[in-house]
Structures are given as C-alpha cells and as structure tokens.
Amino acid sequence: MLAIVISANLISCAQTPAKDANNGYKAEQEGWLVNLDEAYALSKKTNKPIMANFTGSDWCGWCKKLDKETYTDAAVQKKLREEWVNIKVNAEDESKQGTFDGKVMTYPQLTRSFGVRGFPTLLFIDKEGKPAGAIPGFLQAKEFARALDYYKQELYKKNIELEKY
C-alpha cells in the first residue's frame, strides 16, 4: 500500500491536559486518546511518536473492521501500548478542536488540513510533531505492525519505501 508523505509543521497547544489513569491523560477507550492536543503533550512527555486513526462516525464499516480485527491483535496492542501515543480522531465531530500549523481548528477542518480524504486513514506523526506519512484504508494486523515499525524507525527519512521494507 502506498504511503502518502505529508509535510507540514505541527504546533501543539500549551494547555494543560486533563488527567486520568490512561498514561495520565484522558481517554475515551482504553489506550486511545480523543484530544489531539493531549496526544501532542503526551508525545512530548514520553518521547513517543503519535499514531492517529482518522475515523468517521458509526457508519464507517472499515473503521469497525480495523477495531475488531487489527487493533485486537496481541502484537499490535503491545506495539501501540509500548511504542506509540494513540488517538482516534472522529473526523466528523465539530465539537472537538485541535491545533495544526499554529491554528486551532475543528476536527473536520483538521482532517482536511491533514489531507485525509477517506476513512479510516492512519496518520503517523513523528516525535517532533511532524506528519511522517499516512495510509488510507484498512490494514490487516501483520501489515499494520509492519507500518508501525517502519514509522517508529523513521525509515521514510532514509528514503526507504514502506512497500520495500
């Protein structure tokens, strides 16, 4: 699957995130943040990259399949828990906001700014807060684990293509 490289600068808000038992930050479901600015804060605090799952509302069948088949895989869960800050962005939620390129935007605006055109889209953001690449669509657990390793190791910076990794 072709990785789409996105280059843009991200600047996170300087707000103090709400705290709870999920790595000290508020989560909608176990292991998944729902606030982009909190994800940036946790990424900075833990020196981990961000894996952002851009999803639609309840109508997104491929999103549900990703939740049911890919994110439940033990190896994938371990990588996400230990190596990444994870966020699910409901791209249709006008009530949530996040910061991109120094501007506070609603999640639908952020989705367009990141170039997301369909759901699910997996956006990988490096430890410096810059988009590293995006993969549109569903991935099987093995493919997804490979993509996590690829982006974690920052192989895109060495001009190694994901398909050849």
N, C-alpha and C positions, 0 to 999 in steps of 0.2 A: 504494500500500500504506500502510495506516495506521501511523504511528509511535506507539509506546506510550511516553509520557513517564513516567519513573520518577524519583521524587525520594527521595534518601537520601544520607546523608553517608558518605563512604569515608575510612578512615584506614589508611594502609599501615603495614606492619611496619617497624621501624627496623633490620632485619637487613641485613647486607652481602651483596648478591647474588653468586653465582658468576660468574666472568668467562670469556669466550672471544672468538672473533673476530666474533661477531654483535653489532655495536654495543657490544661489551664485556660482553654478557650471554649467559647460557646459552640455547641454542635447541634445540628438538627437530628442527626442519627449518628450512631457510634462511628467515630473515625472520620466523619465528614463535616467540615465547617460549611457554613452557608453565607458568611460575610467575607467578601474579597479583601477588605482592608485588614480584617483579623488574620486572614491567611498570610498576607504580606508581613504582618507583625510577627506571627509565629515562625515564618520562614527566616526572617532576620534573626530572631531569638535563637533558633535551633540550627541555623546554617544549613537548612534543607531546601531543595527546590520545591516548587508547587506543581501539583497535577490538578488542573481544573477541568471538571466534567461539565460541559455546557449541555444542558438538557432542556427539553420542552416540558410542558405540564403532563398531566395524566395520559394524554393521547399518544405519547411517544413510545411505540412498541419496541423499537430498537434500544431505547434507553432502559426499558424494563428488562429486556433480554440481557443487556450489559450488567445490570444489577443482579439478575438471577444467575447467570452463567459465568460471567467473568470475575466480578468482584467477590464472589463466594469461594473462588479457588484459594486453597490454603497458601500456595506460593505467592500469589498476587496479594493476598491480605497481608502477608508478612512483609513484602517489599513496601507496600503502601504505608503500613504502620511504622516501619523502622526507618525508611529512607526518604519519605515524602511528606509534605503538608498537602492534605487533600481537601478539595472544596467542590461542592456541587452548586453550579450556578443555574438557577431556573431562569432561563433567558427571556421568559415572558413576564416575570414578576416586576411590575412597575413600582412596587413598594420598597424594593431593596435598591441600594446605591453602593457604588464603589468608585475607586479612583483609577483613572487611566490617563497617562500623559499629562498629569497635573490637574485634571478636571474631574470633578465629581459628576457621575452620570448614573442614570437608572440602569438596571441590568439589561434591558433591551438595547439601550444605547451602547453599553459596554460590549455587548455581543456583536453589534455591527462594527464597532471600533476595532475589535479583535479580528474581524473578517470572518466570523463564524456565519456559515450560510445554511447549515442543516444540523439536525440532532440525531444522535449525540455527536459532539465534537470534543476531542480530548486535547486540551491546550497545556503544553509543558512550559513552565516558567522557571528560568534558572535562579540560582541563589542570589543573584544581583537584582532580581525583579524584572528581568527582560524576557519577553516571549522567545522561546527556543524553537518551537515548532508546534504544529497541530496535526492531528489525524482525525479526519471526519469519518463517522460511521462506527459500526460495531466491530470489535476485535475479540477473537477467541482468547482465552486465558493465556495460552502459550505465546501468542503474538503480542499481547498486551505486556506480559512480563518482559519480553524482549525489548519492546519500545521503552519501558521503564528503565531498563539497564542502559540502553542507548543514550537516553537523555540524561540520566544520572551521571554517566561517564563523560558527558559533553562531547560525544564523538562527532556531532554536527560541526563543532568548532575545528575539527581536524579534517573537514571535508569528506568524511566517511558517510556514505548514504545509508539510511536506515535499511533499505532493501538489500544492501550488500553486507550488512552487519550480521 
